Amino acid sequence: MERYFVDSVAVPVRWDICICWEVIFRHWERLYVSEASLSRFAKKCGYRGYREFVYQYEETFVEKEESMTGNTRMILNAYQELLNKTYSLMDESQIARISRYLNKAERVFVCGRGSSGFAAEEMEHRFMRIGVDIDSIQDSDLMRMQAVFQDKRSLVFGISVSGETEAVLYLLKEANKRGAKTVLLTAKNRGIFDRFCDEVVLFPSLKHLNHGNVISPQFPILVMIDIIYSSYVEQDKFAREILHDNTLRALEMGQSL
């Protein structure tokens, strides 16, 4: 059915489910598809007919704002604003370079303090499950000590919303001096970062985001980590998905003992 509509509509269409059905519902007469055909298809899907199918579909787009409190709307709008800003900041060529760094590195470290440290720990857990030798560091003293051991075989990620976390910047500077690849994830771009960072990955921010008093400061960081993760997996998807599945089986076996 989808192939039929691709051939019949003269405009480019992005074929996710919602857009596909939008075209069907709004243009079925122009596409020379009878309502009876759509009705039979709707019944196959468990509906009583085409009209009920259309009604249920349109209900998914009914605005719920009238039932939302001002606080709920503010939170959802904040998340949406951050996602919209992520689109404008996205640099896929940069993400591809970082994926290549991950492929070549023998050891990977990711560091951060506070909420950035929690995001660093999440990054460790995710990448460890697909075979990356990675550790997260949240303690400032450990960051300083770990800086001594970095070399050209290492890749160091630093996470700082403000771009001012002294211990994180120290580790990046010292690692860079010793030949390691360095990547800073931050919401604040400063010219000096280019002196000791191979890549500065910008994520969006809102006023006082790092205070965490409205929404979690981790949200835009985790979105960017997901993008890097997805790019890295795609480079050898079959092997990395097997590794991920093996970790799931290991967890299941542990629970059954």
N, C-alpha and C positions, 0 to 999 in steps of 0.2 A: 504493500500500500504506500509506504514512504517513497519508494522508487517512482511510483506513479506521479506523486505530487512534485517530486524533484523535476521530472520531465515536463510537467504541465505549467509550473509557475515560472514566470520570466524574471523573477527577482531573486537575488542571492538569499538563501535561507540558512540559518544555523540550525542544525538538526538535533537539538535537544527535544525532549518530549513536549515541553510546554509550547515552544514555538511551532512545532509540527502540528499540534492540535489547534493552535490559534489559526493557522492557515486553513485547516480543514473546516473549522466551524464558521469562519468568516467568508470563505471563498468556495464553498462546496458547489454552488450552482455554476459558477464560472469554470470550475474544473470538470464539469460534466459528470459529477458523481451524484447519483440519486440519493434522496433522503432515505429511501428504502434500504439501500446498500449500507448506509451509515447506521441505520436502525438495527440491521442484522448484526453488524459488527459490535454495536453497543450491547446487544443481548448476549453475545459471546463473552463480553466482559462482565456480565452479571447484572446489567441494568435492564429495566423493563422496556426501554426504547431509547431512540436518539435524543428526544427532548429531555429525558431524565439525565442522560449522559451530559448534555450541554449544560443543564442546570447545575449539576454537581461540579463540573469544570469551572464554570463562572463563579461559583461560590468560593472557590479557592482564592479568588482575586478580590473578594469583598474587603474593603478597608475596615479594620478593627479599631481605628483611632478613637471613635466615639466612646468605646468602652475602656480605653486606656487612661490611666492616671497620668498627670503631667510628669511624674518622676519616671514611670516606665518608658514613656515616649522619649524622655531626655536620654536615658541610658541607651535605648535602641538607636536613636539618632547619632549618638556618640560613636557606637560601633560602626554604623553605616558610614559615617564621615571618615573614620580611620581606614575602612576598606576602600573607599573611593580614592583616598589619598595614596594608598598603596599602589593602585593602578598607575598613577602619574609618576611615582618614584621607581617603578619596576625597570630594571635593566637586565634583560635576559642574557646578554653577552657576558655580563659580569657574573651572573649565577653560573653560567657554563664554565668560566675560568675557575671559580671556586670549586666546582665539582671536579675539575682536573687536578686542583691542588689536593683534594681529598683522596683522589686515586693514587697520587704519587707519595703522599706522606706515610711514613712508617708509624709515627705517633701523632695524635691530635689532642690538643688541650683546648678547653673552652672555659672561660672564667667570667665571673660577674658577682656583684654584691647585691644583697637584698632581693628584690623581685627579679632583677637580672640574673642573680645567682640561681634562683628557682628555674628560670628559663634555661640556663646553662645545664642544670641537672637533667631537665627534660630532654635537651639535645643529646646529652650523653646516653641516656636510656634508649632513645630512638635509633641513633646511629650504631650503637653497640650491637643491636639486634640484627644488623645487616653486615656485620663483619668489620666495622671500623674500630681500630684500637684507640679508644678515646676516653679521656678522663675530664671531669668537671672540677673546678676549683672555686670555692666561695670564700675561703679565708684569706685575708690580706697578706698575712705572713707567709702562707703557703705559696701564694702567687709570687712573692719576692724570691723565695727559695727556689721555686720551680724554674724561674727565669735563668738560673745558673746552668741548667741542664739542657737548654734548647740548642739545636743546631740545624743544619740544612736539611735534615731528615724530618723535621718537625713542622707542624702546622698549628698555629695558635689563633683561636677566636677569642676576641674580647667583646663583652656586651655591656654597654652603658647607655641608658636613655639620655642622660645629660651630657655624655661625652666628657665628663669631668672626674670620673672615679679614678683616683690617683693610683691605686694598686693595679687596676686593670691596665691603665696606660703604661705603668712601669714595666709590667710583664711584656706588653707588646713592644716597647722600645728595646728592652734588653734582648728579647727573642730575635728581633729584626737585626740587631747588631751581630748576633751569632749566626746569622744566615737562614733563620727559619722564615717560612711564609707567615704573614700576619694579616688577619682580617678583623676589622672593627665593625660591629653592628651598633648603630647609634641613631638618635633622632636629631642630633646637632652636628652639623658638618663644620669643621674648623680647618683652615688651611694647613696647620701644623701636622695634621694626621697623615698627610701624604709623605711626610718625612720618614715615618716608621711603619706605615701600613701599606701592604700590597693592594688591599681592597678596603674601601670604606663603604659599607652597605647601609644605606639610609632607610629607615622605616618611619612612618608618620607618627605624629604626636599631637596631643592636645595640651592646652594650658594646664600646668601642674599635673600632667599625666604621671610623672614619677612619684607623686605623693600618694597615688592610689586611693584617693578619697571619693572618686566617682566610679571609675571602672578599673579593672586590673591593668597595671602597667605591662604585664606580660603579653597581653593580647597581640599588639602589633609585632612584638618580637617573635612570638610563636608562629604567626602567619609567615614571616620571612624564613624561619627555620623550616617550616613545612615546604616552602618553595625550593629551598636548597636541597632538602631531603628528596623531594620528588625528582629533581634534576639529577641527583647522584644515582638514585635507583634506576632511572631510565638508561644510564650508561651501560648497565649489565643487568637488566631487569630480571631475567630468568634466574640467574645465580643468586641475586640478592633477595628475591622473593622466597627462594628455597631456604636461605639462611633464616629469614624472618619466620617462616613456617616451622622450621626446626626449633626455634626458641619457644614458639607456642606449644609444640608437642612436649618440650622439656618441662614447661610449666604445668601442663596437664598431667604428666607423669608424676611430678612432684606432689600434686594435689591428691592423686589417687593412692599414694603410699600411706 
